[in-house]
Amino acid sequence: MMADQKTVLRLLRTARGQVDGIIKMVEEDRYCIDISQQLMATEAMLNRTNKEVLAAHLKHCVQEAETPEERSQKVDEFITTLGRILK
């Protein structure tokens, strides 16, 4: 992985903390809208993490591909992944 590991781990640990908080909210039978807002915040954090990983993929893996065929394969992988995100 070419993304900054410290940044990705920080974001993932934050998301994990948010999920733990959501679990506690559910266990405590908290208000639905409050739970939903926390779920959206967690999704946003995971999306931000994915953006970091994919940006690094473009900047490093795709740009530094040794052959045009390898570059094409990496671009195709990126497009497939982007399609999954945007579905």
C-alpha positions as CSV (number, residue, x, y, z in Angstrom):
1,M,0.0,0.0,0.0
2,M,1.4,3.4,-1.0
3,A,-0.9,5.6,1.1
4,D,0.6,7.1,4.2
5,Q,0.2,4.4,6.7
6,K,0.0,6.7,9.8
7,T,-2.8,8.7,8.2
8,V,-4.8,5.6,7.1
9,L,-4.4,3.9,10.5
10,R,-5.5,7.1,12.3
11,L,-8.6,7.4,10.2
12,L,-9.4,3.7,10.6
13,R,-8.9,3.8,14.4
14,T,-11.2,6.9,14.5
15,A,-13.8,5.0,12.5
16,R,-13.4,2.0,14.8
17,G,-14.0,4.2,17.8
18,Q,-17.1,5.6,16.2
19,V,-18.4,2.1,15.6
20,D,-17.8,1.2,19.2
21,G,-19.7,4.3,20.2
22,I,-22.6,3.4,17.9
23,I,-22.8,-0.1,19.4
24,K,-23.0,1.5,22.8
25,M,-25.7,3.8,21.6
26,V,-27.7,0.8,20.3
27,E,-27.2,-1.1,23.6
28,E,-28.4,1.9,25.5
29,D,-31.5,2.2,23.2
30,R,-30.6,5.8,22.2
31,Y,-32.7,7.9,19.8
32,C,-32.7,6.6,16.2
33,I,-31.7,9.9,14.6
34,D,-28.7,10.2,16.9
35,I,-27.6,6.7,15.9
36,S,-28.2,7.5,12.2
37,Q,-26.1,10.7,12.5
38,Q,-23.2,8.7,14.0
39,L,-23.5,6.1,11.2
40,M,-23.3,8.8,8.6
41,A,-20.2,10.2,10.3
42,T,-18.6,6.8,10.3
43,E,-19.4,6.3,6.7
44,A,-17.8,9.7,5.9
45,M,-14.6,8.7,7.8
46,L,-14.4,5.4,5.9
47,N,-14.9,7.2,2.6
48,R,-12.2,9.6,3.5
49,T,-9.9,6.7,4.3
50,N,-10.7,5.1,0.9
51,K,-10.0,8.4,-0.8
52,E,-6.5,8.4,0.8
53,V,-5.8,4.9,-0.4
54,L,-7.1,5.4,-3.9
55,A,-5.3,8.7,-4.3
56,A,-2.0,7.0,-3.4
57,H,-2.8,4.2,-5.8
58,L,-3.1,6.8,-8.7
59,K,-0.1,8.8,-7.6
60,H,2.2,5.8,-7.1
61,C,1.0,2.5,-8.4
62,V,-0.5,3.8,-11.7
63,Q,2.1,6.5,-12.4
64,E,5.0,4.3,-11.6
65,A,3.9,1.3,-13.6
66,E,6.8,0.0,-15.6
67,T,5.0,-0.9,-18.8
68,P,2.0,0.6,-20.7
69,E,0.3,-2.8,-20.2
70,E,0.8,-2.7,-16.5
71,R,-0.4,0.9,-16.3
72,S,-3.5,0.0,-18.3
73,Q,-4.2,-2.9,-16.0
74,K,-3.9,-0.6,-12.9
75,V,-6.2,2.0,-14.5
76,D,-8.7,-0.8,-15.2
77,E,-8.6,-1.9,-11.6
78,F,-9.1,1.7,-10.5
79,I,-12.1,2.1,-12.8
80,T,-13.6,-1.1,-11.5
81,T,-13.2,0.0,-7.9
82,L,-14.6,3.4,-8.7
83,G,-17.6,1.7,-10.3
84,R,-18.2,-0.2,-7.0
85,I,-18.0,3.0,-5.0
86,L,-20.4,4.9,-7.3
87,K,-23.1,2.2,-7.6
